[in-house]
């Protein structure tokens, strides 16, 4: 259990640092000047996938595949400084539905507001847990040519609430080393790129909590890529190794790789999308379905969806319904989806929660297997009986509450 709890605190380490638009400004003599440029109203998404091995007391414990999604809005710009609002979402591939594909299970969300200047320095209130890696990358003043190097102080900020009972964001300082490496290939295309590497060897002071890190050591090495045509950073690849020596003598180590890319995120016309889906559902003759607009996007509610008794195994009739729902979803292929499970008020709270997750996972797994979305574009979440839409005191109400909802996400 200790390794699993610490794993949740590790998620996102080194993973949130290319959240922002970059521009390459041509200069004389072939040199280039790197500066952040912020545009009020811009929105974009970051998708990163982390694969890591976890070792507990120097023995292999388990593998983890972690999906990180960030939705960013630039609220404003003044004097080269941009104000950003972001939603960070973490999930882990941990649920295998009955006879289906593994899916990513929603774990946690964080909201954050911060400023960044044109060189990359961050201004953010210490109460925010995200972004984890801060002041990376930071550019020097003046022009850069391939081969140029520089260094800058930076830090990581971690959520150790679950792992150690430490309530405040936990700061780990380091110095990042940079080199402008010229052009590199990413997915068959050449992009301007630079390397970022840093080493951590930190013996922090004791803090109030159940236990705390006595020593933190590690290394992170990245290559970041830019797209001149888009005028923003395109992607990164990294390898990392982190070691936590804890106050009770426990030794936890993470070794892995990650990759990420920034995606453009145009605004969804929710009214139009909802209207189109309602018409499609009518044409297809799908009953017990409802479409609504909410803050996250446009949601299709599949009420009275049927499974085998007390299980997450879909009945054949429901698979045919999902095939038709999948046809609708493919028309919005550029949007990620959230699949949420809900139950009636029966059994224990823990049992309802588990069943809602498993049933949502079964629907997500079916859609992934049918090619409606790739696994990285789908997240599963269970709500148990927390969000009823009808009266649980009646059989009809309980039937409506046993539902799965599919949200076509705004970001």
C-alpha positions in Angstrom: 0.0 0.0 0.0 2.8 2.4 0.7 4.2 2.1 -2.8 0.8 2.7 -4.3 0.1 5.8 -2.2 3.5 7.3 -3.0 2.9 6.5 -6.7 -0.1 8.9 -6.7 2.2 11.6 -5.4 4.7 10.9 -8.1 2.3 11.4 -11.0 3.0 14.3 -13.2 6.6 14.8 -12.1 8.5 16.4 -14.9 5.3 16.1 -17.0 3.7 19.5 -16.9 6.5 21.8 -18.1 5.6 22.5 -21.7 2.2 24.0 -21.1 2.8 27.2 -22.8 3.2 28.7 -26.3 6.7 29.3 -27.6 7.8 31.4 -30.5 11.1 31.3 -32.4 11.9 34.8 -33.5 14.5 34.9 -36.4 17.5 37.0 -35.8 20.5 38.0 -37.9 23.4 35.7 -38.5 21.2 32.5 -38.2 20.7 33.0 -34.5 17.3 32.8 -32.9 15.7 34.4 -29.9 13.3 32.3 -27.8 10.5 34.0 -26.0 7.1 33.1 -24.6 4.2 34.9 -26.3 0.8 34.9 -24.7 -2.5 35.7 -26.5 -5.6 36.4 -24.5 -8.3 33.8 -25.3 -6.0 31.1 -26.6 -6.9 27.6 -25.5 -5.0 24.4 -25.9 -4.6 20.9 -24.4 -1.6 18.8 -23.4 -1.7 15.0 -23.5 1.1 13.1 -21.9 1.6 9.4 -21.3 4.0 8.1 -18.6 5.2 4.5 -18.4 7.1 3.7 -15.2 8.4 0.8 -13.1 8.0 1.1 -9.3 10.5 -0.5 -6.9 9.8 -0.8 -3.1 12.8 -1.4 -0.9 14.9 -2.2 -4.1 12.5 -4.9 -5.2 10.3 -4.6 -8.3 6.7 -3.8 -7.2 4.6 -3.0 -10.3 4.3 -1.2 -13.6 2.2 1.9 -14.1 0.8 3.7 -17.2 -0.3 7.2 -16.3 -2.3 9.6 -18.5 -2.0 13.3 -17.8 -4.3 15.8 -19.5 -4.2 19.6 -19.1 -6.7 22.1 -20.5 -5.2 25.6 -20.6 -6.8 29.0 -21.2 -4.8 32.3 -21.6 -6.9 34.8 -19.6 -4.9 37.8 -20.5 -1.5 39.4 -21.4 0.2 42.5 -20.2 3.8 43.6 -20.8 4.8 40.1 -22.1 3.4 38.4 -19.0 0.5 36.0 -19.5 -2.2 35.0 -17.0 -3.1 31.3 -17.4 -5.9 29.2 -16.0 -5.5 25.4 -16.2 -7.3 22.2 -15.3 -4.9 19.2 -14.6 -6.4 15.7 -14.8 -4.5 12.5 -13.9 -5.7 8.9 -14.6 -4.1 5.5 -14.6 -4.6 2.5 -16.8 -5.9 0.2 -14.1 -9.3 -1.3 -15.0 -9.8 -4.2 -17.3 -13.5 -4.7 -18.1 -15.0 -8.1 -18.6 -13.5 -9.5 -21.8 -12.5 -6.1 -22.9 -9.7 -3.5 -23.2 -7.9 -1.9 -20.3 -9.0 1.7 -19.8 -7.7 4.8 -17.9 -9.4 5.4 -14.6 -9.8 9.0 -13.4 -7.8 9.7 -10.3 -7.7 13.4 -9.5 -8.1 16.9 -10.8 -6.3 20.2 -9.9 -7.1 23.7 -10.9 -4.4 26.4 -11.0 -3.9 30.0 -12.0 -0.5 31.5 -12.7 1.5 34.1 -14.6 4.5 33.5 -16.8 6.9 36.2 -18.2 8.4 36.2 -21.7 11.6 34.4 -20.5 9.6 31.6 -18.8 9.7 32.5 -15.1 6.5 31.5 -13.2 4.6 33.5 -10.6 2.1 31.4 -8.7 0.6 31.2 -5.3 2.2 28.4 -3.1 -1.2 26.9 -2.4 -1.4 25.4 -5.9 -0.1 21.9 -6.5 0.1 22.2 -10.3 2.1 22.6 -12.4 4.6 20.3 -10.8 7.8 21.4 -12.6 8.2 25.2 -12.5 10.5 27.6 -14.3 11.4 25.0 -17.0 12.3 26.0 -19.6 13.7 29.4 -18.8 15.5 31.2 -21.7 18.5 33.6 -21.4 18.3 37.1 -22.8 19.6 37.4 -26.3 20.0 35.2 -29.3 20.8 31.4 -29.3 22.7 29.3 -31.8 22.8 25.5 -32.0 25.3 24.3 -29.3 24.6 27.2 -26.9 24.1 26.2 -23.3 22.8 27.8 -20.1 21.6 27.0 -16.6 18.7 28.3 -14.5 17.2 27.6 -11.1 13.9 25.8 -10.9 11.8 23.6 -8.6 9.2 20.9 -8.4 6.0 21.2 -6.3 4.4 17.9 -5.1 1.1 16.7 -3.6 2.2 14.5 -0.7 -1.2 14.6 1.0 -2.0 10.9 0.5 1.5 9.6 0.7 2.7 11.3 3.9 -0.2 13.4 5.3 1.7 16.6 4.3 -1.1 19.1 3.6 0.9 21.8 1.9 2.5 21.6 -1.6 6.0 20.2 -1.1 8.9 22.0 -2.8 12.0 20.3 -4.3 14.7 22.7 -5.7 17.1 21.9 -8.6 19.2 23.6 -11.3 18.2 22.8 -15.0 20.9 22.5 -17.7 19.9 23.5 -21.2 21.4 23.2 -24.7 19.9 24.4 -28.0 20.5 21.3 -30.1 19.3 22.5 -33.5 16.7 20.4 -35.4 15.5 17.0 -34.4 12.9 14.5 -35.8 9.5 14.1 -34.2 7.0 11.8 -35.9 8.8 12.1 -39.2 9.2 15.9 -39.2 12.1 18.2 -38.3 11.6 20.7 -35.5 13.9 23.1 -33.7 14.7 21.5 -30.3 16.6 21.8 -27.1 17.6 19.5 -24.3 16.7 19.9 -20.6 18.4 17.9 -17.9 18.6 18.1 -14.2 19.8 16.2 -11.2 18.3 16.2 -7.7 20.1 15.3 -4.5 18.1 16.9 -1.7 18.0 16.3 2.0 14.9 18.2 3.1 14.0 19.2 6.6 11.5 17.2 8.6 7.9 18.3 8.2 4.7 17.6 10.0 3.0 14.5 8.7 2.8 10.7 9.1 6.3 10.4 7.6 8.5 12.4 5.2 11.3 12.1 2.7 14.7 12.1 4.4 16.5 12.2 1.0 15.3 12.7 -2.6 17.5 11.9 -5.5 17.0 11.6 -9.2 17.5 12.6 -12.8 15.3 13.9 -15.6 16.4 14.2 -19.2 14.2 15.7 -22.0 14.2 16.8 -25.6 11.6 19.4 -26.4 10.4 20.2 -30.0 8.9 23.4 -31.6 6.7 23.8 -34.7 7.6 27.0 -36.5 4.4 26.9 -38.6 2.2 26.7 -35.5 4.5 29.0 -33.5 4.3 26.9 -30.4 6.0 24.0 -28.7 5.0 20.7 -30.3 6.1 17.8 -28.0 8.6 16.4 -25.6 10.2 13.0 -24.8 11.9 12.2 -21.5 13.5 9.6 -19.3 13.5 9.8 -15.5 14.6 8.1 -12.3 13.6 9.2 -8.9 14.4 7.8 -5.4 12.6 8.6 -2.1 14.3 7.5 1.1 11.6 7.9 3.8 11.8 8.6 7.5 10.6 5.1 8.4 13.4 3.6 6.3 11.3 2.7 3.3 13.1 3.1 -0.1 10.9 3.8 -3.2 12.2 4.2 -6.7 10.6 5.2 -10.0 12.1 4.5 -13.4 10.4 5.4 -16.7 9.8 7.3 -19.8 7.2 9.8 -20.9 6.1 11.6 -24.0 3.7 14.5 -24.6 2.3 16.8 -27.2 0.3 20.1 -27.2 -3.0 20.0 -29.1 -4.9 22.9 -30.4 -8.3 23.2 -28.7 -10.9 25.2 -30.6 -14.1 26.1 -28.7 -16.9 23.6 -29.1 -20.3 25.0 -30.4 -22.2 23.0 -27.7 -25.6 24.1 -28.9 -24.9 22.9 -32.4 -23.3 19.6 -31.3 -26.2 18.8 -28.9 -28.7 19.6 -31.6 -27.0 17.3 -34.1 -26.8 14.4 -31.6 -30.5 14.7 -30.6 -31.4 14.5 -34.3 -29.1 11.5 -34.8 -30.6 9.7 -31.7 -34.1 10.3 -33.1 -33.2 9.0 -36.6 -31.5 5.9 -35.1 -34.5 5.3 -32.8 -32.5 5.0 -29.7 -34.7 5.0 -26.6 -33.8 5.8 -23.0 -31.2 8.3 -24.1 -30.9 12.0 -23.2 -28.6 14.8 -24.4 -27.6 17.8 -22.3 -25.0 20.6 -22.3 -22.8 20.9 -19.2 -19.6 22.6 -18.2 -17.4 19.8 -19.5 -19.0 19.5 -22.9 -22.0 17.6 -24.4 -23.2 14.5 -22.6 -25.2 11.5 -23.9 -27.0 9.8 -21.0 -27.7 6.1 -21.6 -30.4 5.4 -19.0 -31.5 1.9 -18.1 -28.4 0.4 -19.8 -28.5 -3.3 -19.2 -25.9 -5.6 -17.7 -25.9 -9.1 -16.4 -27.2 -9.1 -12.9 -24.8 -7.6 -10.4 -22.0 -7.5 -13.0 -20.4 -5.3 -15.5 -20.9 -7.6 -18.5 -23.0 -5.9 -21.2 -26.1 -7.7 -22.6 -25.9 -8.3 -26.4 -28.8 -5.8 -26.9 -26.7 -3.1 -25.3 -23.8 -3.8 -27.5 -25.9 -3.1 -30.6 -27.0 0.2 -28.9 -23.3 1.2 -28.3 -22.5 0.4 -32.0 -25.0 3.2 -33.0 -23.7 5.5 -30.3 -20.2 4.9 -31.6 -21.3 6.0 -35.0 -22.3 9.4 -33.5 -19.1 9.7 -31.5 -16.9 9.2 -34.6 -18.3 12.4 -36.0 -16.5 14.3 -33.3 -13.2 12.4 -33.4 -11.2 15.4 -32.5 -12.7 15.5 -29.0 -11.7 13.2 -26.0 -14.5 11.5 -24.1 -15.3 10.8 -20.5 -17.4 7.7 -19.7 -19.1 7.9 -16.3 -21.0 5.2 -14.4 -23.9 5.6 -12.1 -25.9 3.2 -9.9 -29.2 3.1 -8.0 -29.2 3.4 -4.2 -28.7 -0.3 -3.4 -26.0 -2.2 -1.5 -23.0 -0.6 0.2 -21.4 2.7 -0.8 -18.2 0.9 -1.6 -20.0 -1.7 -3.7 -21.9 1.0 -5.6 -18.7 2.9 -6.4 -16.9 -0.2 -7.6 -19.9 -1.3 -9.8 -20.2 2.2 -11.3 -16.5 2.2 -12.3 -16.7 -1.4 -13.7 -19.8 -0.6 -15.8 -18.4 2.6 -17.2 -15.1 0.7 -17.9 -17.1 -2.0 -19.8 -18.7 0.7 -22.0 -15.4 2.5 -22.6 -13.6 -0.8 -23.3 -16.3 -1.7 -25.9 -16.0 1.7 -27.7 -12.2 1.4 -27.7 -12.3 -2.1 -29.1 -14.6 -0.9 -31.9 -12.1 1.9 -32.8 -14.3 4.8 -31.8 -11.4 6.3 -29.8 -7.9 5.2 -28.9 -7.3 4.3 -25.2 -5.5 7.6 -24.5 -8.6 9.5 -25.6 -11.0 8.0 -23.1 -11.1 8.4 -19.3 -13.4 6.4 -17.0 -15.0 7.7 -13.8 -17.5 6.1 -11.4 -19.9 8.1 -9.2 -21.9 5.3 -7.5 -25.3 6.6 -6.4 -24.0 10.2 -5.8 -25.8 11.8 -8.7 -29.3 10.4 -9.1 -31.6 11.7 -11.8 -34.8 10.1 -10.4 -36.3 8.9 -7.2 -34.6 5.7 -5.8 -37.8 4.9 -3.9 -39.5 3.7 -7.1 -38.5 0.8 -9.5 -38.7 3.2 -12.4 -36.5 5.7 -10.7 -33.9 3.1 -9.9 -33.9 2.0 -13.5 -33.1 5.5 -14.7 -30.4 5.9 -12.1 -28.6 2.8 -13.4 -27.0 4.6 -16.3 -23.8 5.3 -18.1 -23.0 8.8 -19.5 -20.6 9.6 -22.3 -19.4 13.2 -22.4 -17.8 14.7 -25.5 -15.3 17.0 -23.8 -14.8 20.7 -24.5 -11.1 20.2 -23.7 
